[in-house]
């Protein structure tokens, strides 16, 4: 498993980002892009406001 480090949490900014709009964690509509740094790459995942807040607060697994 790759180790990933939280890089940023940002709101959607373009129509293209909004096309696939489901939270990676709970399945609700996603509104935030969560970016992680990993071994030579940036991972971008989509989350709803609640799940993104939990990730930002460090309470998500």
QUILINKA-V866937 format. One record per helix or strand of 2 or more residues. SS is the DSSP state (hx for helix, st for strand). FROM is the first residue (numbers start at 1). TO is the last residue. Records with the same first field share a line. If there is no record, write none. Layout:
# QUILINKA-V866937
SS = FROM-TO ; FROM-TO
This chain:
# QUILINKA-V866937
st = 5-11 ; 32-38 ; 41-47
hx = 15-18 ; 49-57
